[in-house]
Amino acid sequence: MRIAYLDCFSGISGDMFLGALVDAGVPSAFFEETIAALNIGARLEISRVTRSGISATKADVYSNGEKDLPREEYWKRTRETQSHKHSHAHKAHAQRPVELLEHNFGSEPSRPASHTHEHEHGKGLQEIKKIISAASISSTAKSTAIAIFEALGAAEAKIHSTDIEKVHFHEVGAIDAMVDITCAAVGAEALNVEAIVCSPLNVGGGTVKCAHGTLPVPAPATVELLKGVPLYSNEVQAELVTPTGAAIVKTLATKFCSFPAMKVQATGYGAGSRDFERHANVLRLLIGEAHEQSAAASDYETISVLEANIDDLNPQVFGYVMDRLLDLGALDVFGVPVQMKKNRPGMLLTVLCRPENAHDLESLIFRETTTLGVRQRQEQRQALARVWQTVATRWGNVRLKVARMNGTITNYAPEYEDCRQIAMQNGVPLKSVMQEAIQLYRESLPK
């Protein structure tokens, strides 16, 4: 089983991940083409640097000719510039000072402050999703990039007690994030691995300054994103895991564990912006074949099962609740007809979820249904390793979910939503789209 292992002994950020991908052999041209497809006025500069004696690849995003900076440096420069402007404004008897940008939810600010006021309105999640959807990259990469952005937006929305659609990424932060996240999705696909596994994350320590003031490390959004993920902190007093890095690894990684048994075939080191004393600020990426026995044993996971018996709810609301549960992170939701007390027909609502999501999903069930009680238990399940593979039908690209056990393909199926959309747009039977996708996939298998 071919896997990629992320060794996050110095955390992870978007630019560190891109640097590690390039260092491990993913052509930088892939990323240049991806950025050009986004058409957002950005470019990527790749260079070689040394971090505590380790040679690594540094990926820097440029927008409007300016290079990205660690966000505490960005906000320090922003405040100094704003203070300077404020002083001059008083001397000139101006009516009001220039406002600081505050709506930077989920972004990793990266430009000198001269651009701050110009771009303070930022981009909403829907606008960002439209830009990614319009880019000429694979449908799998688009779906992955959008999923990363949605995870980032959901975490920021919860932290700031707002709706995800009201979360805005300020202009320069949105450009950085779109480059980092979309290139991460394209690069992960280019690795051609069956799974991405990640080490426990070194989050750093101390505090970090951003638009909202001084925050503890890890930042609140990072903590929200990494619920259920093994974290630790060593002597480095700095932000090592950024919100964007957390969103990328939480979406891409299938599991978090110590170094797996594997035969390493390629390695890559992606450099962070800072050069710490006596600490190599790099992300290490290792690619190779995992030991089958080790891979199979680690596929067991603990999930939470939520159940509620409901006999007095409008069926239309029941369907709505199922959709909302899935949107909020449920692994699966289903209803089973049951006969309840006093011979009333009802439904048994069952939700499968990760333990860290159980509380939020339970709260939604109480808010949206008429139930007075929700049962909860934990169970063990074994999940087959799954990857996406895209085939090009005559009407458009369709993703197939491919499942393997010990490296052997056991199941594969076309993604329903891809097939449904193609069938609707082209006026062809859904079954025809699904049959052609399966046929093309079978033809792609080694003989």
C-alpha positions in Angstrom: 0.0 0.0 0.0 1.6 3.3 -1.2 1.3 6.0 1.4 2.6 9.5 2.2 3.6 10.3 5.8 3.7 13.8 7.1 6.2 14.2 9.9 5.0 17.4 11.6 7.7 17.7 14.3 7.7 21.5 13.5 4.0 21.8 12.7 2.6 22.5 9.3 1.5 25.5 7.2 0.3 25.8 3.7 3.6 27.0 2.3 5.5 24.2 4.2 3.3 21.6 2.6 3.8 23.0 -0.9 7.6 23.1 -0.3 7.6 19.5 0.9 5.6 18.4 -2.1 8.1 20.0 -4.5 11.0 18.7 -2.6 9.5 15.1 -2.8 9.3 15.3 -6.6 6.0 17.0 -7.5 6.9 19.3 -10.4 6.6 23.0 -9.5 5.1 23.4 -13.0 1.9 21.7 -11.6 1.5 24.5 -9.1 2.3 27.3 -11.6 -0.4 25.9 -13.9 -2.8 25.7 -11.0 -2.2 29.3 -9.9 -2.6 30.5 -13.5 -5.9 28.5 -13.7 -7.2 30.4 -10.6 -6.5 33.7 -12.3 -6.2 35.7 -9.1 -3.0 37.6 -9.8 -0.7 35.5 -7.8 2.6 33.6 -8.5 4.7 31.1 -6.7 8.5 31.4 -6.1 10.4 28.3 -5.2 13.9 28.5 -3.6 16.4 26.4 -1.6 17.0 27.4 2.0 18.6 25.9 5.1 16.9 25.4 8.4 19.2 24.3 11.3 21.4 22.5 8.9 18.6 20.8 6.8 18.4 21.8 3.2 14.7 22.4 2.3 12.4 23.9 -0.4 10.8 27.2 0.4 7.5 28.1 -1.4 6.6 31.8 -1.3 3.3 33.2 -2.6 3.4 36.6 -4.2 0.4 38.8 -4.8 0.7 42.3 -6.3 4.4 41.9 -6.2 4.5 41.4 -2.4 5.7 38.2 -0.6 3.9 36.5 2.2 4.9 37.0 5.8 4.2 35.1 9.1 1.0 36.6 10.3 2.4 38.1 13.6 5.0 40.0 11.5 2.2 41.1 9.1 0.0 42.5 11.9 3.0 44.1 13.6 3.8 45.9 10.4 0.1 46.7 9.8 -0.2 48.3 13.3 3.0 50.3 12.9 1.8 51.6 9.5 -1.6 52.4 10.8 -0.1 54.2 13.9 2.1 56.2 11.5 -0.9 57.1 9.4 -3.0 58.0 12.5 -0.3 60.3 13.7 -0.1 62.1 10.4 -3.9 62.3 10.3 -4.0 64.1 13.6 -1.4 66.6 12.4 -3.5 67.2 9.3 -6.7 67.5 11.4 -8.2 64.5 9.6 -11.8 63.5 10.5 -10.9 59.9 11.4 -8.0 57.5 11.3 -7.6 54.6 8.9 -9.4 51.5 10.2 -7.6 48.3 11.0 -8.8 45.3 9.1 -10.6 42.9 11.4 -12.4 40.4 9.2 -9.5 38.1 8.4 -11.2 34.9 9.6 -9.2 31.8 8.6 -6.6 33.7 6.6 -2.9 33.8 7.1 -2.2 37.5 6.5 0.8 37.9 4.3 1.3 41.4 2.8 2.6 44.7 4.0 0.0 47.0 5.4 -0.1 49.3 2.4 -2.7 47.0 0.9 -4.8 46.5 4.1 -7.4 49.3 3.7 -7.8 48.7 0.0 -8.8 45.0 0.5 -10.6 45.1 3.9 -13.9 43.8 2.6 -12.4 40.5 1.5 -13.9 37.4 -0.2 -16.8 35.3 1.1 -16.7 31.5 1.0 -19.1 31.2 -1.9 -17.0 33.6 -4.1 -13.9 31.5 -3.3 -15.7 28.3 -4.1 -16.8 29.8 -7.5 -13.2 30.7 -8.3 -11.9 27.2 -7.5 -14.8 25.6 -9.4 -14.0 27.6 -12.5 -10.3 26.7 -12.5 -9.1 24.1 -15.1 -8.0 21.5 -12.6 -9.3 18.0 -12.0 -12.7 17.6 -10.3 -11.1 15.6 -7.5 -8.7 18.5 -6.7 -11.6 21.0 -6.9 -13.6 18.9 -4.4 -10.6 18.5 -2.1 -9.8 22.2 -2.1 -13.4 23.2 -1.5 -13.6 20.7 1.4 -10.5 22.3 3.0 -11.9 25.8 2.7 -15.2 24.7 4.1 -13.5 23.1 7.1 -11.5 26.3 7.6 -14.7 28.5 7.3 -16.7 26.2 9.6 -14.0 26.4 12.3 -13.8 30.2 12.1 -17.6 30.6 12.1 -17.9 28.6 15.3 -15.1 30.5 17.0 -16.6 33.9 16.1 -20.2 32.8 16.7 -21.3 33.6 13.2 -22.7 31.8 10.1 -20.2 30.2 7.7 -21.6 32.3 4.8 -20.7 35.4 6.8 -17.1 34.5 7.2 -14.9 36.6 5.0 -11.2 36.1 4.1 -9.6 39.5 3.6 -8.4 40.0 0.1 -4.6 39.3 0.4 -5.3 36.5 2.9 -7.8 34.9 0.5 -5.3 34.9 -2.3 -2.6 33.2 -0.1 -5.1 30.7 1.2 -6.5 29.9 -2.3 -3.0 29.3 -3.6 -1.9 27.2 -0.6 -5.1 25.1 -0.4 -5.7 24.6 -4.2 -2.1 23.7 -4.8 -2.2 21.4 -1.8 -5.1 19.5 -3.3 -3.5 19.3 -6.7 -0.2 18.2 -5.1 -1.8 15.6 -2.9 -3.4 14.1 -6.0 -0.1 14.1 -7.9 1.5 12.0 -5.2 -0.6 9.1 -6.4 -0.8 7.5 -2.9 -3.6 5.4 -1.4 -3.5 7.3 1.9 -1.9 10.2 3.6 -0.9 9.5 7.2 0.2 12.2 9.7 2.2 12.3 12.9 1.0 13.9 16.1 1.3 17.7 15.5 3.7 20.0 17.3 1.6 23.1 17.7 4.2 25.3 19.3 3.4 27.6 22.2 3.2 31.2 23.5 1.0 33.7 21.8 0.4 35.1 18.3 -0.8 38.6 17.3 -3.5 38.9 14.6 -6.3 41.2 13.7 -8.3 40.4 16.8 -5.4 41.0 19.2 -3.1 38.6 21.0 -4.3 35.0 20.9 -2.9 31.8 22.6 -1.0 29.2 20.5 -2.5 27.1 19.1 -5.0 29.7 17.8 -8.7 29.0 18.6 -9.5 28.1 14.9 -6.6 25.7 14.9 -7.8 23.9 18.0 -11.3 23.7 16.6 -10.0 22.1 13.4 -7.8 19.6 15.2 -10.3 18.2 17.6 -9.6 14.5 18.1 -6.1 14.9 16.6 -3.0 14.1 18.8 -1.2 17.4 19.6 1.8 18.4 21.7 4.1 21.3 22.3 7.8 21.4 22.9 10.2 24.3 23.7 9.4 26.4 20.6 7.4 29.5 21.6 5.8 30.3 18.3 2.8 29.3 16.2 3.9 26.2 14.3 0.5 24.9 13.1 -1.5 27.6 11.2 -5.2 27.4 10.6 -4.6 26.8 6.9 -2.1 24.1 7.7 -4.6 22.5 10.2 -7.4 22.5 7.6 -5.2 20.9 5.0 -3.9 18.1 7.2 -7.3 17.4 8.8 -8.9 17.1 5.4 -6.2 15.1 3.6 -5.0 12.8 6.4 -6.8 9.5 6.8 -5.2 8.8 10.2 -2.8 10.3 12.8 -0.2 8.0 14.3 3.5 7.6 15.1 5.9 6.6 12.3 4.3 3.7 10.5 6.2 0.6 9.3 7.1 1.5 5.7 9.7 1.3 3.0 10.6 4.9 2.2 11.1 5.6 -1.5 11.1 9.4 -1.5 11.4 12.3 1.0 10.8 16.0 0.9 11.4 18.9 3.3 9.3 22.0 3.2 10.7 25.1 5.0 8.8 27.4 7.2 9.4 31.2 7.1 11.2 31.4 10.4 14.7 30.0 11.1 14.7 28.9 14.8 17.9 28.3 16.8 18.5 24.6 17.5 15.2 23.6 15.9 14.8 22.7 12.2 11.6 24.5 11.1 10.7 22.1 8.3 7.9 19.7 7.4 9.1 16.3 6.4 7.2 14.3 3.8 8.0 10.6 3.3 6.5 8.4 0.5 6.7 4.7 0.2 5.1 1.3 0.7 3.5 0.7 4.1 3.7 -2.8 5.7 0.4 -4.5 4.9 0.0 -5.9 8.4 0.6 -2.5 9.9 -1.8 -0.7 7.5 -4.5 -3.2 8.2 -4.2 -3.1 11.9 -4.4 0.7 12.0 -7.6 0.8 10.1 -9.7 0.3 13.2 -11.2 3.5 14.6 -13.6 4.5 17.4 -16.9 6.1 16.3 -19.9 7.4 18.2 -23.4 6.2 17.4 -26.3 8.6 18.2 -29.9 7.3 18.2 -33.3 8.8 18.8 -36.9 7.4 18.4 -39.2 10.0 16.8 -42.9 9.6 16.2 -44.3 13.1 16.0 -42.1 14.9 13.4 -43.2 16.2 10.0 -41.5 13.9 7.4 -40.2 16.9 5.5 -38.4 18.1 8.6 -36.9 14.6 9.0 -35.2 14.8 5.6 -34.0 18.3 6.4 -32.4 17.1 9.6 -30.6 14.3 7.9 -29.1 16.8 5.4 -28.0 19.2 8.3 -26.4 16.3 10.2 -24.3 15.4 7.2 -23.4 19.0 6.6 -22.2 19.3 10.2 -19.8 16.3 9.9 -21.8 13.1 10.4 -20.2 10.1 8.8 -23.5 8.6 8.0 -27.2 9.2 8.8 -30.2 6.9 8.3 -33.7 6.3 9.4 -35.5 3.0 10.0 -39.3 2.8 10.3 -40.4 1.5 13.8 -43.6 0.7 15.6 -43.6 2.7 18.9 -45.8 2.7 22.0 -49.5 3.1 21.6 -49.1 1.6 18.2 -47.8 4.8 16.7 -45.5 4.5 13.6 -42.2 6.3 14.0 -38.6 6.5 12.8 -35.4 5.4 14.4 -32.8 8.1 13.6 -29.2 6.8 13.7 -26.1 9.0 13.3 -22.6 7.7 12.9 -19.9 10.3 13.7 -16.4 10.9 15.1 -16.5 11.2 18.9 -15.3 14.8 18.8 -18.4 15.8 16.7 -20.9 13.9 18.8 -21.9 16.9 21.1 -22.6 19.3 18.2 -24.7 16.7 16.3 -26.6 15.7 19.4 -27.4 19.4 20.0 -28.7 19.7 16.4 -31.0 16.7 16.9 -32.5 18.3 20.0 -32.9 21.7 18.3 -34.4 20.4 15.0 -36.5 17.4 16.1 -39.2 16.7 18.7 -37.2 14.0 20.5 -36.7 14.3 24.3 -33.7 12.0 24.4 -30.7 10.9 22.4 -28.8 7.7 23.1 -25.1 7.6 22.6 -22.5 4.8 22.5 -19.1 4.2 21.1 -18.2 1.3 18.8 -15.2 0.1 16.9 -15.2 -0.1 13.1 -12.7 -1.1 10.5 -12.7 1.1 7.4 -11.1 0.1 4.1 -8.5 2.5 2.7 -10.3 4.6 0.1 -9.0 6.9 -2.7 -10.6 8.9 -5.5 -9.9 8.2 -9.1 -11.2 10.3 -11.9 -12.3 9.1 -15.4 -13.2 11.2 -18.4 -16.6 10.2 -19.8 -17.8 11.6 -23.1 -19.9 14.1 -21.1 -17.4 15.1 -18.4 -15.2 13.9 -15.5 -16.6 11.5 -12.9 -14.9 10.5 -9.7 -14.9 6.9 -8.5 -14.4 5.9 -4.9 -12.0 3.0 -4.9 -11.6 0.8 -1.7 -8.7 -1.5 -1.0 -7.8 -4.1 1.6 -4.1 -4.9 2.0 -3.4 -3.2 -1.3 -6.0 -5.2 -3.2 -9.0 -3.4 -4.8 -12.2 -4.7 -3.2 -14.9 -2.2 -4.3 -15.3 0.8 -6.6 -18.3 3.0 -7.4 -18.9 6.2 -9.3 -19.7 9.3 -7.3 -23.5 9.8 -7.5 -23.4 13.6 -7.4 -20.9 13.8 -10.3 -23.1 11.4 -12.4 -26.3 13.2 -11.5 -25.0 16.6 -12.5 -23.7 15.3 -15.8 -27.0 13.5 -16.5 -29.0 16.7 -15.8 -26.7 19.0 -17.8 -26.5 16.7 -20.9 -30.0 15.2 -20.8 -28.8 11.6 -20.7 -29.9 8.7 -18.5 -28.2 8.6 -15.1 -27.5 4.9 -15.6 -25.7 5.5 -18.8 -23.3 7.9 -17.2 -22.6 5.5 -14.3 -22.1 2.5 -16.6 -19.6 4.4 -18.8 -17.7 5.6 -15.7 -17.4 2.0 -14.5 -16.4 0.7 -17.9 -13.7 3.4 -18.3 -12.3 2.6 -14.8 -12.2 -1.1 -15.5 -10.3 -0.4 -18.8 -7.7 1.7 -16.8 -6.8 -1.3 -14.5 -3.6 -3.1 -15.2 -4.2 -6.2 -17.3 
